[in-house]
């Protein structure tokens, strides 16, 4: 039986109930609404523009203004006949499908896993802790490890005694994307300043972490308590739910073994193989922009797209059908650095994962997840982001950076006028905004094993001036 391996899913932004979302909105504009979850995702899990990277009221004001402007420019773009490109449309379809599979994951795991309320409540204030840490990495086969750790009472002493050891510094705020072993070791009650924690496995190295200091941010408001409960629940779902979901995958896919046609697969390998770029050691890096081989899929003259590539039960997949699905579900290579002779097998594994997700998207539709509000919200969020982005590109076609429109006084005046014209249609929940605590630590959350790794769109840098006082309470 073919084994299907779980692509790690995150369901942070899927976790809040619709009832909670009804009240926890940040702002409303006509039929558009941004909930607290989207505000947090766009400001905490992407790298914010440099002019709003703090936690002051002015930073939150700027984040809010740019999100509102994104919605307004999306609406304006439609009136100016600025539309989504075909690739953007396919991207959004893929994001919807990915969200549907995440909902399926949540259902499967939730039906089997019951979390203790006491376990969740015990972590609510702990996860508000922000650490200042130092860490070192030591080869696993090094015999002097214990001597090195025992010498690490002071950084200067360690460097003097072992000059080849490099000490790194890191600020850490609890987030569900950090290595689970590290979170479980640091976010417990019995920790002390100066304590060394580890080892943690990092490839061929062991990592040891020293606690230099910390700052506690207790959850005070009801909305912050709810938000943290959701984060903690999702974290436990993630670390304990993999096995449950993996068993579910294998059960569903038992009757859907993929049988490759040798001739079709050889044609595909030859087609892509001619475009692969290697370094002097004949090593391929699939993350290199030189190996964006799937951008050539429209060159139909070089390959017979009607040729059958593989069979799944009674369904036949042609090369053309695979290409169409790749445009919606980009292939994810589990191994990015490989020798040329490894590519055929790694390509086959990536195709297997795509096929698995194809059928699990269909399974999600059986549960009606394609009509779920969270899927619809994902679609709207990305549509508005792309349309606002397209508007900026259309208005400033030669712009190389956002500075072009951020420092264009006439354009900025037009934006402020647009805001004032829509003032009566915009409802802002200032009570929620004032109580949100944002980190000062830049962080970009990605889902490495997903076709669409970014958790949310970046915050578009549309304006770096504050909202007009008429909006502020």
C-alpha positions in Angstrom: 0.0 0.0 0.0 1.4 3.4 -1.0 2.0 5.6 2.1 0.9 9.2 2.0 2.7 11.7 4.2 1.0 14.5 5.9 1.8 18.1 4.7 1.7 20.1 8.0 -1.4 22.2 8.1 -2.1 25.2 10.3 -5.5 26.3 11.2 -4.9 29.4 13.3 -7.1 31.6 11.2 -9.8 29.0 10.8 -10.3 28.4 14.5 -12.6 31.1 15.7 -16.3 30.4 15.6 -18.6 32.5 13.5 -20.4 33.7 16.6 -17.1 35.1 17.9 -16.3 36.6 14.6 -19.6 38.4 14.4 -18.5 40.6 17.3 -14.8 40.7 16.9 -14.6 42.8 13.8 -11.9 45.5 13.2 -13.8 47.5 10.6 -16.7 47.3 8.2 -17.1 49.0 4.9 -20.2 48.3 2.8 -20.2 44.6 2.3 -16.5 44.2 3.3 -15.5 43.3 6.9 -12.1 42.6 8.5 -12.1 40.5 11.6 -9.5 40.6 14.4 -8.0 37.4 13.0 -7.1 39.0 9.7 -5.8 42.1 11.4 -3.4 39.9 13.5 -2.4 37.8 10.5 -1.6 40.8 8.3 0.4 42.6 11.1 1.9 39.7 13.1 2.6 36.9 10.6 4.0 39.0 7.7 6.8 41.5 7.6 5.1 44.9 8.1 6.3 48.0 6.2 9.1 49.8 8.1 6.8 52.8 9.0 4.5 50.6 11.2 6.6 47.9 12.8 5.9 48.8 16.4 3.1 48.4 18.9 2.2 52.1 19.4 -1.2 53.5 18.7 0.3 55.2 15.7 1.5 51.9 14.3 -1.9 50.3 14.7 -3.5 53.4 13.2 -1.3 53.0 10.1 -2.0 49.3 9.8 -5.7 50.0 10.0 -5.5 52.8 7.4 -3.7 50.6 4.9 -6.2 47.8 5.3 -9.1 50.2 4.8 -7.4 51.7 1.7 -6.8 48.2 0.3 -10.6 47.6 0.4 -11.3 51.0 -1.1 -8.8 50.6 -3.9 -10.2 47.2 -4.6 -13.6 48.7 -5.1 -12.2 51.6 -7.2 -10.3 49.2 -9.4 -13.5 47.4 -10.4 -15.0 50.7 -11.4 -12.0 51.5 -13.5 -12.0 48.1 -15.3 -8.9 46.8 -13.6 -9.3 43.1 -13.1 -7.5 40.1 -11.7 -5.1 38.4 -14.1 -5.6 34.7 -15.0 -2.7 33.7 -12.8 -4.2 35.6 -9.8 -7.6 33.9 -10.4 -5.9 30.5 -10.3 -3.9 31.5 -7.3 -7.2 32.4 -5.4 -8.8 29.1 -6.5 -5.8 27.3 -5.1 -6.0 29.2 -1.8 -9.7 28.4 -1.5 -9.0 24.7 -2.0 -6.1 24.8 0.5 -8.4 26.4 3.1 -11.1 23.7 2.4 -8.5 21.0 3.1 -7.5 22.8 6.3 -11.2 22.7 7.4 -11.3 19.0 6.6 -8.2 18.5 8.7 -9.8 20.4 11.6 -13.0 18.3 11.3 -11.1 15.0 11.2 -8.9 15.9 14.2 -11.6 17.6 16.2 -13.9 14.6 15.9 -11.1 12.4 17.3 -9.3 14.7 19.7 -10.8 16.2 22.9 -8.7 18.9 24.5 -8.7 19.5 28.3 -9.9 23.0 29.3 -7.5 23.0 32.2 -4.6 22.3 29.8 -5.5 25.3 27.6 -6.2 27.7 30.5 -2.8 26.9 32.1 -1.0 28.3 29.1 -3.1 31.5 28.5 -0.7 33.9 30.4 2.4 31.9 29.7 2.2 32.3 25.9 2.3 36.1 26.3 5.9 35.8 27.5 8.6 37.3 25.2 12.1 35.9 25.7 15.5 37.3 25.0 17.7 34.3 24.3 21.2 33.2 23.3 21.8 30.0 21.5 24.7 27.9 20.2 24.9 25.0 17.7 27.3 22.1 18.2 28.0 19.1 16.0 26.2 16.1 17.4 29.3 14.0 17.3 31.4 16.4 19.3 32.9 14.8 22.5 33.3 18.2 24.3 29.6 19.1 24.4 29.2 18.8 28.2 32.4 20.8 28.8 31.1 23.5 26.5 27.7 23.8 28.1 29.3 23.8 31.6 31.5 26.8 30.5 28.5 28.8 29.3 27.9 30.7 32.6 29.0 33.9 30.8 29.1 34.5 27.0 32.6 36.1 27.3 33.9 33.1 29.2 32.6 30.6 26.6 34.0 32.7 23.7 37.4 32.9 25.4 37.6 29.2 26.1 36.0 28.0 22.8 36.6 30.8 20.2 35.2 28.7 17.4 31.7 28.5 19.0 29.5 31.3 17.8 26.8 32.7 20.1 23.6 33.9 18.4 20.9 36.1 19.9 17.2 35.8 19.4 14.0 37.4 20.6 11.2 34.9 20.8 7.5 35.5 21.1 5.3 32.4 21.4 4.0 31.4 18.0 2.5 28.1 16.8 5.0 27.8 13.9 8.1 27.6 16.1 9.6 24.1 16.7 7.3 22.4 19.1 10.2 21.0 21.3 11.4 24.6 21.9 8.0 25.9 22.8 7.3 23.0 25.1 10.7 23.5 26.9 10.5 27.3 27.3 6.8 28.0 27.9 6.4 26.3 31.3 6.4 27.6 34.8 9.6 26.2 36.1 12.1 28.3 34.1 14.9 30.5 35.4 17.0 33.3 34.0 20.5 32.0 33.0 19.1 28.5 32.5 20.4 26.5 29.5 17.7 24.4 27.7 18.3 21.7 25.2 19.5 20.0 23.2 17.3 20.5 20.2 18.0 18.7 16.9 18.8 20.9 13.9 20.1 18.6 11.1 23.6 17.4 12.1 23.7 19.9 15.0 22.5 20.2 18.5 21.1 23.6 19.5 21.3 24.8 23.1 19.4 27.9 24.3 20.2 30.1 27.2 17.5 32.3 28.8 18.8 35.8 29.3 15.6 37.5 30.3 11.8 37.7 29.6 8.9 40.0 29.7 5.4 38.8 30.6 2.3 40.1 28.8 -0.7 38.7 30.6 -4.0 38.5 28.8 -6.3 41.1 30.3 -9.2 41.6 27.9 -11.8 39.0 27.0 -10.9 39.3 23.3 -7.2 38.6 24.1 -8.1 35.6 26.3 -10.2 34.2 23.5 -7.5 34.8 20.9 -4.9 33.0 23.0 -7.2 30.1 23.7 -7.6 29.7 19.9 -3.9 29.8 19.4 -3.2 27.2 22.1 -6.0 24.9 20.8 -4.6 25.1 17.3 -1.1 24.4 18.6 -2.2 21.2 20.4 -4.3 20.2 17.3 -1.1 20.6 15.2 1.3 18.6 17.3 -1.1 15.8 18.2 -3.4 15.8 15.2 -0.8 14.7 12.6 -1.0 11.0 13.4 -4.8 11.1 13.4 -4.9 12.8 10.0 -2.2 10.6 8.5 -4.3 7.5 9.4 -7.3 9.2 7.7 -5.2 10.0 4.6 -4.0 6.4 4.3 -7.5 5.0 4.7 -9.0 7.3 2.0 -6.1 6.8 -0.4 -6.0 3.0 0.0 -8.2 2.5 -3.1 -6.5 5.3 -5.1 -3.1 4.0 -5.8 -1.3 5.9 -8.6 -0.1 3.7 -11.5 2.3 5.6 -13.7 2.6 5.0 -17.4 6.3 4.6 -18.2 6.1 6.3 -21.6 4.1 9.3 -20.3 6.4 9.8 -17.3 9.5 9.5 -19.4 8.1 12.2 -21.7 7.4 14.5 -18.7 10.9 13.9 -17.2 12.6 14.7 -20.6 10.4 17.8 -20.9 11.3 19.2 -17.5 14.8 17.8 -17.4 16.0 19.9 -20.4 15.1 23.0 -18.4 16.8 22.1 -15.1 19.8 24.2 -14.1 22.6 22.6 -12.1 25.7 24.0 -10.3 29.2 22.9 -11.0 28.7 19.9 -8.8 25.6 18.8 -10.8 23.3 19.7 -7.9 19.8 21.1 -8.5 18.2 23.7 -6.2 14.5 23.6 -6.9 14.0 26.9 -4.9 16.3 28.7 -7.3 14.5 31.1 -9.7 16.5 29.5 -12.5 14.5 26.3 -11.9 11.1 27.7 -12.3 10.5 24.9 -14.8 6.7 25.0 -14.5 6.5 28.4 -16.1 7.2 26.6 -19.4 4.1 24.4 -19.2 2.3 26.3 -22.1 5.0 25.3 -24.6 2.7 22.6 -26.0 4.8 22.0 -29.2 7.5 20.2 -27.2 5.3 17.6 -25.5 2.1 15.6 -26.3 -0.2 16.9 -23.6 -2.9 14.3 -24.4 -0.5 11.5 -23.5 -1.6 9.5 -20.4 0.7 10.1 -17.5 -0.9 7.9 -14.8 -4.1 6.1 -13.7 -5.9 6.5 -10.3 -8.5 3.8 -10.0 -10.7 4.2 -13.1 -9.6 7.8 -13.8 -6.9 8.6 -16.3 -4.7 11.7 -15.9 -3.1 13.1 -19.1 -0.1 15.4 -19.0 -2.5 18.3 -19.8 -4.7 17.5 -16.8 -1.6 17.5 -14.6 -0.5 20.9 -16.0 -3.9 22.4 -15.4 -3.8 21.3 -11.8 -0.3 22.5 -11.2 -1.5 26.0 -12.1 -3.9 25.8 -9.2 -1.8 23.6 -6.9 1.9 24.3 -7.5 4.1 21.2 -6.9 5.8 21.1 -3.6 9.2 19.3 -3.5 9.9 17.7 -0.2 13.6 17.8 -1.1 14.8 21.0 -2.6 18.5 20.3 -3.0 19.1 17.1 -5.1 21.3 15.4 -7.6 20.0 15.2 -11.2 19.3 11.5 -10.9 17.1 12.1 -7.9 14.8 14.5 -9.8 12.5 11.8 -11.3 11.6 10.3 -7.9 11.2 13.7 -6.2 8.9 14.8 -9.1 6.8 11.6 -8.6 6.5 12.3 -4.9 5.4 15.9 -5.5 2.8 14.7 -8.1 1.6 12.1 -5.6 1.0 14.9 -3.0 -0.9 17.0 -5.6 -3.1 14.0 -6.5 -3.8 13.4 -2.8 -4.8 17.0 -2.3 -6.9 16.9 -5.4 -9.1 14.1 -4.0 -9.1 15.6 -0.5 -10.4 18.9 -2.0 -13.3 16.9 -3.5 -13.8 15.2 -0.1 -14.0 18.7 1.5 -16.7 19.7 -1.0 -18.8 16.7 0.2 -18.9 18.3 3.6 -19.9 21.7 2.0 -16.6 23.4 3.0 -16.5 25.2 -0.4 -19.4 27.3 0.9 -17.9 27.8 4.4 -17.6 31.5 5.5 -13.9 31.0 6.2 -13.3 29.9 2.6 -15.3 32.9 1.3 -13.3 35.2 3.6 -10.0 33.8 2.2 -11.3 34.5 -1.3 -12.3 38.1 -0.6 -9.1 38.8 1.3 -6.9 37.8 -1.6 -9.1 39.3 -4.2 -9.0 42.7 -2.5 -5.2 42.4 -2.0 -4.6 41.6 -5.7 -7.0 44.2 -7.0 -5.5 47.0 -4.8 -2.0 45.9 -5.9 -3.1 46.0 -9.6 -4.6 49.5 -9.1 -1.2 50.7 -7.8 0.6 49.1 -10.7 -1.8 50.6 -13.2 -1.5 54.1 -11.6 2.3 53.9 -11.3 3.3 51.5 -14.2 7.0 52.5 -14.0 7.3 52.3 -10.2 10.2 50.1 -8.9 9.3 50.5 -5.2 6.4 51.7 -3.1 8.2 55.0 -2.5 6.9 56.2 -5.8 3.3 56.4 -4.5 4.1 56.8 -0.8 5.8 60.1 -1.6 3.5 61.3 -4.4 1.7 64.1 -2.6 -1.1 64.4 -5.1 -1.9 60.7 -4.9 -1.8 60.7 -1.1 -4.2 63.7 -1.1 -6.5 61.7 -3.4 -6.4 58.7 -1.0 -7.3 60.9 2.0 -10.1 62.4 0.0 -11.3 58.9 -0.9 -11.3 58.0 2.8 -13.3 61.2 3.7 -15.8 60.5 0.9 -16.5 57.0 2.4 -16.3 58.1 6.0 -20.0 57.5 6.7 -19.8 53.9 5.3 -16.8 52.9 7.5 -17.4 51.5 11.0 -14.3 51.0 13.1 -14.2 49.0 16.3 -11.7 51.1 18.3 -12.2 49.2 21.6 -10.7 46.1 20.0 -7.9 47.9 18.3 -6.7 49.7 21.4 -6.5 46.3 23.3 -4.4 44.5 20.6 -0.8 44.0 21.5 1.5 43.7 18.6 5.0 42.3 18.7 8.0 44.5 17.7 9.8 41.4 16.4 9.6 41.0 12.6 8.2 37.6 11.7 7.1 36.0 8.5 5.0 32.8 9.0 5.2 30.3 6.2 3.8 26.8 5.7 6.8 25.2 4.1 5.0 22.0 2.9 2.0 23.8 1.4 1.5 24.9 -2.2 0.7 28.4 -0.9 3.1 28.9 2.0 2.3 32.5 3.0 -0.3 32.5 5.8 -1.7 35.9 4.7 -1.0 38.6 2.1 1.6 41.2 3.1 0.3 44.5 4.3 0.3 46.7 1.2 2.3 49.9 1.9 -0.3 52.3 0.4 0.1 55.3 2.8 2.4 56.2 5.6 0.4 59.0 7.1 -2.1 58.5 9.9 -5.9 58.3 9.6 -7.7 61.6 9.6 -8.9 62.6 13.1 -12.5 62.2 12.0 -12.0 58.4 12.1 -10.4 58.3 15.6 -12.1 57.7 18.9 
